[in-house]
């Protein structure tokens, strides 16, 4: 195994996967730590602290509390016999509730609030790091338009700055794509700035079959650069090096990874002049793309990534929170109007899909993208856990508030049945999302859908 291959495996797989596992684990750990610390503060009985569900991978016991890491990495729990029974997710408690003094409604409410609160604290700290180090963001400037597409025929050109979609103002490419995806009409109105001109275009969207959301054949203005040169490839013979920035192919300016792939694919077995920017100097190289007999795609043998603009200083923590909360509100609105927007359960991602998206973001955009997703995940987790549903923290709060109002405990049988029923629904929902959304996206599809796959492929 060559040193280049080892470096590639570490850079593209080991390092990003480690960061995903670390941030995922940190998010779950912080949430459960909040429950744990407040339960100990309120002198409640704690039997177990678990990261994950199901059988234990590793466990140890100290001061009568079992600490474990479990096989199913979809969350975690702190086993508290004085809270509502959660046997469907946590297993059977060794302590009978009647053997312990009942916890007051206020104790239960404080314990339930502590988990989401610590997720908000973690999100704030990570947002502060992005504020200081910089926030990654692609501006909503068009880098490439698919040739012959409705977008090109409507008059949109590379360099156009999209400032508004329908009635929603946008600044970043992510905001632009979200506005398109959540649009209630099949045609969107794009407000564009082209130099001193202010233009409007009505463009019909199309459905991305992989993610089941509306999209457009437009790509952001980012300069693709070489992440890895494959050994004995046309790029290696031409003298292409890691970190070279592609400027043009056969005189055509390059503004995106997708455009670079398309330009190379049009020139199988033909000498192709490629201009790259290396250490501030422009260089002209000649490569002969080779046709892959299996995929019928011409490649020069490089792995590409794209330069992202880093705003320094980055967005303030308040601005980052507003961005995440605004996106969540727009998602809820799109779900309410799902018949018009097309956004449904198949558009969601479960733990598997989130992990893959997280990995890909780190591979292509670096650790700052990973931190940005961690901020979003912690805010989402805090809010979702406060929904007033049995089995979630919000459900515990509702049950405790009712107990405080009626000045007695709820019927244990009613609470247990409610928790078990909603736990079963939650598990079924997660399985549905994993099988029919996450896994489906990774299954082979017809050739027309190949370019939408999340994993990077060399041109």
Protein Blocks (a to p, Z undefined) as FASTA:
>chain_A
ZZklmmmmmmmmmmmmmmmmmmmmmmmmmmmmmmmmmmmmnopacfbdcededjdfbdcd
eehiacdddfblgbccdddfkbccfkkmnopafbdfklpccddfklmmmmmmmmmmmmmm
mmmmmmmmmmmnopcdddfbdfbdcehiaklmnopaehiacfbghjaccfbfklmmmmmm
mpcbfbdcddddehjbccdddddddddfklopacdddddddddddfbdcehifklmnopa
ehiacfbgghiacfbfklmmmmmmmmghiacdddddeehiacdddddddddfklopaceh
iacddddddddddddfklmmmmmmmmmmmmmmmmmmmmmnopafklpccfklmmmmmmmm
mmmnojmlmmmmmmmmmmmmmmmmmpccehiaklmmmmmmmmmmnopacdfklmmmmmmm
mmmmmmmmmmmmmmmmmmmmmpccdfklmmmpmbdcdZZ
